[in-house]
Amino acid sequence: GMSGLPLTSGFVGKFSVFTEAWISGYEWLVVVGLLGSVAGFFFYLRLIVTMYFEAPALAEAPGTATLKPDPSFVVKVVLAFAVLVTLVLGAFPSLLLDVVADALPF
């Protein structure tokens, strides 16, 4: 999402801001923003790898079981909706951008 991967709404937002900054003559600011985006992406990637692909630092005692969270149906629906909106607005940004452009007074 907000790391700016293509086909997500975070990418569309960053691309729009960076494009306008570049057109306005702030090339240096776009470069700084891109470097920050790359650094943020690797921070998020490292976090995901640590959470899902590395063994826990403290192993569980033998014979103890860990309860895995079982999210309710409502939580699953809300998460699915959030993922769907992020992907749809990333793939078809004009759905929202046209509405916003029509609402602006200038």
C-alpha positions as CSV (number, residue, x, y, z in Angstrom):
1,G,0.0,0.0,0.0
2,M,1.7,3.1,1.2
3,S,5.2,1.8,0.3
4,G,4.3,2.9,-3.2
5,L,4.2,-0.5,-5.0
6,P,2.7,-0.2,-8.5
7,L,-1.0,-1.1,-8.8
8,T,-1.8,0.2,-5.3
9,S,-3.3,3.5,-4.2
10,G,-0.1,4.4,-2.5
11,F,1.7,4.3,-5.8
12,V,-0.9,6.5,-7.5
13,G,-0.6,9.1,-4.7
14,K,3.2,9.2,-4.7
15,F,3.3,9.2,-8.5
16,S,0.9,12.2,-8.7
17,V,2.8,14.2,-6.0
18,F,6.2,13.4,-7.5
19,T,4.9,14.3,-11.0
20,E,3.6,17.7,-9.9
21,A,6.8,18.4,-7.9
22,W,8.9,17.6,-11.0
23,I,6.8,19.8,-13.3
24,S,7.1,22.6,-10.8
25,G,10.9,22.5,-10.8
26,Y,11.5,20.6,-7.6
27,E,13.5,17.8,-9.1
28,W,15.7,17.6,-6.0
29,L,12.7,17.1,-3.8
30,V,11.5,14.3,-6.0
31,V,14.9,12.6,-5.7
32,V,14.7,12.9,-1.9
33,G,11.2,11.6,-1.9
34,L,12.1,8.6,-4.1
35,L,15.1,7.8,-1.8
36,G,12.8,8.0,1.2
37,S,10.3,5.7,-0.5
38,V,13.0,3.1,-1.3
39,A,14.2,3.2,2.3
40,G,10.7,2.9,3.6
41,F,10.0,-0.1,1.3
42,F,13.0,-2.0,2.6
43,F,12.0,-1.2,6.2
44,Y,8.6,-2.6,5.6
45,L,10.0,-5.6,3.7
46,R,12.4,-6.4,6.6
47,L,9.5,-6.2,9.1
48,I,7.4,-8.6,7.0
49,V,10.3,-11.0,6.7
50,T,10.9,-10.9,10.5
51,M,7.2,-11.4,11.3
52,Y,6.5,-14.3,8.9
53,F,9.7,-16.0,7.9
54,E,12.0,-16.0,10.9
55,A,11.8,-18.3,13.9
56,P,10.7,-16.6,17.1
57,A,13.5,-15.4,19.4
58,L,12.1,-17.2,22.4
59,A,11.0,-20.7,21.6
60,E,7.9,-22.0,23.3
61,A,8.3,-24.5,26.1
62,P,7.7,-28.1,25.1
63,G,4.1,-29.1,25.5
64,T,2.6,-25.6,25.4
65,A,0.5,-24.6,22.5
66,T,0.1,-21.1,21.1
67,L,-3.4,-19.9,20.3
68,K,-3.5,-18.4,16.9
69,P,-5.9,-15.5,16.6
70,D,-9.2,-16.3,14.8
71,P,-10.5,-13.0,13.5
72,S,-14.3,-12.6,13.5
73,F,-16.2,-12.5,10.2
74,V,-16.6,-8.8,10.5
75,V,-12.8,-8.3,10.8
76,K,-12.3,-10.5,7.7
77,V,-14.8,-8.6,5.7
78,V,-13.3,-5.2,6.6
79,L,-9.8,-6.4,5.8
80,A,-10.9,-7.9,2.5
81,F,-12.7,-4.6,1.6
82,A,-9.6,-2.5,2.5
83,V,-7.4,-4.7,0.3
84,L,-10.0,-4.6,-2.6
85,V,-10.2,-0.8,-2.4
86,T,-6.4,-0.4,-2.4
87,L,-6.0,-2.6,-5.4
88,V,-8.9,-1.2,-7.4
89,L,-7.8,2.4,-6.8
90,G,-4.3,1.4,-7.7
91,A,-5.3,-0.2,-11.0
92,F,-8.0,2.3,-11.9
93,P,-7.0,5.6,-10.2
94,S,-9.3,7.7,-12.4
95,L,-12.3,6.3,-10.5
96,L,-11.4,8.6,-7.6
97,L,-9.2,11.2,-9.3
98,D,-12.0,12.3,-11.6
99,V,-14.4,12.8,-8.7
100,V,-11.7,14.8,-6.8
101,A,-10.9,16.9,-9.9
102,D,-14.6,17.8,-10.3
103,A,-14.9,18.7,-6.7
104,L,-12.0,21.2,-6.7
105,P,-13.0,24.8,-7.2
106,F,-10.2,25.7,-9.6
